[in-house]
Amino acid sequence: MSFGSPHRHYRVADSTNARARELVEAGAPHGTVVTAAAQTAGRGRQGRTWTAPPDKALLYSAVLRPLDERHLLLPLAVPIAVCEAAEELAPDLECAIKWPNDVWLDGRKLAGVLIEAKPQDGWAVIGVGLNLTIERGEFPPELQDTATSILGALAGSRESPRRCLAKRPRQGGPEPRSGTKSHRPQGGGGHSARRLPTPDSAAKVLSHQLEVWVTADPATTLAAWRERDALRGREISWDGGTGVADGIDDSGDLLVAAAGGDRVVLGAGEVHLRL
């Protein structure tokens, strides 16, 4: 299931997801991608805003259709694809996933995912915001201690080598394609940590990684997500309780060991976590 053609790019858009929804409702085919240099009304989960300086982040939405039983774990597969794309663009880095779908580097948010689906009509729009070359001072003041970019993480790793995690052994991935040795595409256009990614190069890499992951088998997706779980073992709270994150179940819901020994299952659409 390839992504990236047709590709519509805007100098300024209110929201790439909004533009992609308009296109898919007008009959746009699977694989259609919408990008923008800047957004005026970018959105994250639970109504949050997503802002970025022009041309310093990948603002990306892709059309997936038909949406069917192959995509039951789409909310898990997409952040894995974003992690793989970021690491292809900057191989020295190692990403983690904060449930349900934030991509972290060194405990700071690198990317966010917003999936909007209309199952009755058989489509979904996959929205991704990936910070590429935003410097710390360019983030809003309230985000400067909690957000990062590939540029910021690479700069931090030069100042403190421990900032980048050692590469973990992979627990397996989708079957290799085109003669590659692992599920992670090799070569990927020659990107390296010394060549900063552009929105265009990032869009191409992400489109390929989505192709790899959106139809990966459930066991592979669950194993890959669990390998990158940033919350497991951490104390968390939510509207209704506190506990220690204990991984995810096979449907992607968060498992929590609550006070008193109870085991709680939290769905992504019903909670707002606090760490």
C-alpha positions as CSV (number, residue, x, y, z in Angstrom):
1,M,0.0,0.0,0.0
2,S,2.1,2.8,-1.3
3,F,1.8,6.5,-0.1
4,G,2.9,9.7,-1.7
5,S,1.1,9.9,-5.0
6,P,-0.7,12.1,-5.7
7,H,1.0,14.7,-3.4
8,R,-0.6,18.1,-2.8
9,H,1.6,20.7,-1.1
10,Y,0.4,24.0,0.4
11,R,2.5,27.0,1.3
12,V,0.1,27.6,4.2
13,A,-2.8,25.4,5.2
14,D,-5.2,25.6,8.1
15,S,-4.7,21.9,8.7
16,T,-3.3,19.2,6.5
17,N,-5.7,16.7,8.0
18,A,-8.6,19.0,7.1
19,R,-7.4,19.3,3.6
20,A,-6.9,15.6,3.3
21,R,-10.4,14.9,4.7
22,E,-11.9,17.2,2.0
23,L,-9.9,15.3,-0.7
24,V,-10.9,11.8,0.5
25,E,-14.5,12.8,0.8
26,A,-14.3,14.0,-2.8
27,G,-12.9,10.7,-3.9
28,A,-9.1,11.0,-3.6
29,P,-7.4,7.6,-3.9
30,H,-5.4,5.7,-1.4
31,G,-1.9,7.0,-0.9
32,T,-2.8,10.7,-1.4
33,V,-0.5,12.9,0.7
34,V,-1.0,16.5,1.8
35,T,1.8,18.5,3.2
36,A,2.2,22.2,4.1
37,A,5.1,24.5,4.9
38,A,3.0,26.0,7.6
39,Q,-0.3,25.5,9.3
40,T,-2.6,28.1,10.9
41,A,-4.9,25.6,12.7
42,G,-2.9,22.4,13.2
43,R,-4.4,20.0,15.7
44,G,-3.3,17.2,17.9
45,R,-5.2,14.8,20.1
46,Q,-8.0,16.0,22.4
47,G,-8.2,19.3,20.7
48,R,-4.7,20.5,21.3
49,T,-3.0,22.8,18.9
50,W,0.1,21.9,16.9
51,T,2.4,24.8,15.9
52,A,5.7,24.9,14.0
53,P,7.8,27.6,12.3
54,P,7.5,27.4,8.5
55,D,9.6,24.8,6.7
56,K,11.0,23.4,10.0
57,A,8.7,20.5,10.6
58,L,7.0,17.8,8.5
59,L,3.3,18.6,8.4
60,Y,1.9,15.6,6.7
61,S,-1.4,13.8,6.2
62,A,-2.0,10.7,4.1
63,V,-5.2,9.0,2.9
64,L,-5.7,5.3,3.7
65,R,-8.4,3.4,1.9
66,P,-9.9,0.9,2.0
67,L,-9.9,0.8,5.8
68,D,-10.5,-2.8,6.8
69,E,-9.6,-5.5,9.3
70,R,-5.9,-5.3,8.3
71,H,-5.8,-1.9,10.0
72,L,-7.1,-2.8,13.5
73,L,-3.8,-1.8,15.0
74,L,-3.3,1.4,12.9
75,P,-3.0,3.6,16.0
76,L,0.0,1.5,17.0
77,A,1.5,1.1,13.5
78,V,1.7,4.8,12.6
79,P,3.9,5.9,15.5
80,I,6.2,3.0,14.8
81,A,6.5,4.2,11.3
82,V,7.2,7.7,12.5
83,C,10.0,6.4,14.8
84,E,11.5,4.4,12.0
85,A,11.4,7.4,9.7
86,A,13.0,9.7,12.2
87,E,15.8,7.2,12.8
88,E,16.3,6.8,9.1
89,L,16.7,10.5,8.8
90,A,19.1,10.7,11.7
91,P,20.5,7.2,12.4
92,D,22.3,8.2,15.7
93,L,18.9,8.7,17.4
94,E,16.6,6.3,19.1
95,C,12.9,7.0,19.5
96,A,10.4,5.8,22.0
97,I,6.6,6.0,22.0
98,K,4.5,7.6,24.8
99,W,1.1,5.9,24.8
100,P,-0.9,6.3,22.8
101,N,0.9,7.9,20.0
102,D,3.5,10.6,20.9
103,V,7.0,10.0,19.6
104,W,9.7,10.9,22.2
105,L,13.4,11.5,22.1
106,D,15.1,11.7,25.5
107,G,11.8,12.2,27.2
108,R,10.7,15.1,25.0
109,K,8.1,15.1,22.3
110,L,9.5,14.9,18.8
111,A,6.3,14.0,16.9
112,G,2.6,13.6,17.3
113,V,0.0,11.5,15.4
114,L,-3.6,12.3,14.8
115,I,-5.7,9.6,13.0
116,E,-9.2,10.5,11.8
117,A,-11.2,7.7,10.5
118,K,-14.7,7.1,9.0
119,P,-15.0,3.3,9.1
120,Q,-18.5,3.3,7.6
121,D,-17.0,4.9,4.5
122,G,-13.8,2.8,4.6
123,W,-11.2,5.5,4.9
124,A,-8.8,7.1,7.4
125,V,-6.6,10.2,7.3
126,I,-3.2,9.7,9.0
127,G,-1.9,13.0,10.3
128,V,1.8,13.4,11.5
129,G,3.6,16.4,12.8
130,L,7.4,15.7,13.0
131,N,9.8,18.4,14.3
132,L,12.8,18.6,12.1
133,T,15.0,21.7,12.5
134,I,13.2,23.7,15.1
135,E,15.6,25.2,17.7
136,R,14.7,25.3,21.3
137,G,14.0,29.0,21.4
138,E,11.6,28.7,18.5
139,F,9.1,26.5,20.4
140,P,6.4,28.4,22.4
141,P,7.8,29.0,26.0
142,E,5.5,26.4,27.5
143,L,6.9,23.7,25.2
144,Q,10.6,24.5,25.4
145,D,11.3,22.0,28.1
146,T,9.0,19.3,26.8
147,A,9.4,19.4,23.0
148,T,12.4,18.7,20.7
149,S,13.4,18.3,17.1
150,I,15.8,16.2,15.2
151,L,18.2,19.1,15.1
152,G,17.8,19.8,18.8
153,A,18.3,16.1,19.7
154,L,21.5,15.9,17.5
155,A,22.8,19.1,19.1
156,G,22.1,17.7,22.5
157,S,23.8,14.4,21.7
158,R,27.0,16.2,20.7
159,E,27.0,18.1,24.1
160,S,26.2,14.9,26.1
161,P,26.7,11.6,24.4
162,R,24.4,9.9,26.8
163,R,21.5,11.8,25.3
164,C,21.3,9.2,22.5
165,L,20.3,5.8,23.5
166,A,22.2,2.8,22.3
167,K,20.5,0.9,19.5
168,R,18.4,-1.9,21.0
169,P,18.3,-5.3,19.3
170,R,15.2,-5.5,17.2
171,Q,12.5,-8.1,18.0
172,G,11.7,-8.6,14.4
173,G,9.8,-6.6,11.8
174,P,7.9,-6.8,8.6
175,E,9.5,-9.0,5.9
176,P,12.4,-7.4,4.2
177,R,11.6,-5.6,0.9
178,S,13.7,-5.1,-2.2
179,G,16.6,-7.2,-0.9
180,T,17.1,-5.3,2.4
181,K,18.5,-7.1,5.4
182,S,15.8,-6.0,7.8
183,H,12.5,-4.3,8.0
184,R,14.2,-0.9,8.2
185,P,14.9,0.3,4.7
186,Q,18.6,0.5,3.9
187,G,20.1,3.5,2.1
188,G,16.9,5.5,2.2
189,G,18.2,8.2,-0.1
190,G,21.6,8.5,1.6
191,H,20.4,10.4,4.7
192,S,22.9,10.7,7.6
193,A,23.1,12.5,10.9
194,R,25.2,15.1,9.3
195,R,22.6,16.0,6.7
196,L,19.7,17.7,8.3
197,P,16.3,16.5,7.0
198,T,14.0,18.7,5.0
199,P,10.2,18.4,4.9
200,D,10.5,17.0,1.4
201,S,13.0,14.3,2.3
202,A,11.1,13.5,5.5
203,A,7.8,13.1,3.6
204,K,9.4,10.6,1.3
205,V,10.9,8.5,4.1
206,L,7.7,8.6,6.1
207,S,5.6,7.6,3.1
208,H,7.8,4.5,2.7
209,Q,7.7,3.6,6.4
210,L,3.9,3.8,6.4
211,E,3.9,1.5,3.4
212,V,5.9,-1.0,5.5
213,W,3.9,-0.7,8.7
214,V,0.2,-0.1,8.0
215,T,-0.3,-3.7,6.9
216,A,2.2,-5.4,9.2
217,D,0.9,-8.4,11.0
218,P,-0.5,-7.8,14.5
219,A,2.2,-9.8,16.3
220,T,5.0,-7.8,14.6
221,T,3.3,-4.5,15.3
222,L,2.7,-5.3,19.0
223,A,6.3,-6.5,19.5
224,A,7.7,-3.4,17.8
225,W,5.5,-1.0,19.8
226,R,6.3,-2.8,23.1
227,E,10.0,-2.5,22.3
228,R,9.6,1.3,22.2
229,D,7.2,1.7,25.1
230,A,8.3,4.8,27.0
231,L,5.8,4.5,29.8
232,R,6.2,1.0,31.1
233,G,7.2,1.1,34.8
234,R,6.5,4.8,35.2
235,E,4.0,6.2,37.6
236,I,1.1,7.9,35.9
237,S,-2.2,9.5,36.8
238,W,-5.4,10.1,34.9
239,D,-8.9,11.4,35.5
240,G,-10.0,8.7,37.9
241,G,-6.8,7.2,39.4
242,T,-3.1,6.6,39.6
243,G,-0.9,3.7,39.1
244,V,2.2,2.3,37.3
245,A,2.0,1.7,33.5
246,D,2.4,-2.0,32.7
247,G,2.5,-2.1,28.9
248,I,-0.4,-2.6,26.4
249,D,-2.8,-5.4,25.7
250,D,-3.3,-6.9,22.3
251,S,-5.8,-4.3,21.2
252,G,-3.5,-1.4,22.1
253,D,-5.2,-0.3,25.3
254,L,-2.9,0.8,28.2
255,L,-2.5,-1.6,31.2
256,V,-2.0,0.0,34.6
257,A,-1.2,-1.6,37.9
258,A,-3.3,0.6,40.2
259,A,-3.0,1.1,43.9
260,G,-4.3,-1.9,45.9
261,G,-3.3,-4.4,43.3
262,D,-6.1,-3.7,40.8
263,R,-5.4,-3.9,37.1
264,V,-6.9,-1.2,35.0
265,V,-7.4,-1.0,31.3
266,L,-7.4,2.5,29.7
267,G,-8.5,3.3,26.2
268,A,-6.8,6.1,24.3
269,G,-10.0,8.0,23.6
270,E,-11.1,8.3,27.2
271,V,-8.1,9.4,29.3
272,H,-5.6,12.3,29.6
273,L,-2.4,11.1,31.2
274,R,-0.3,13.1,33.6
275,L,3.3,12.0,34.4
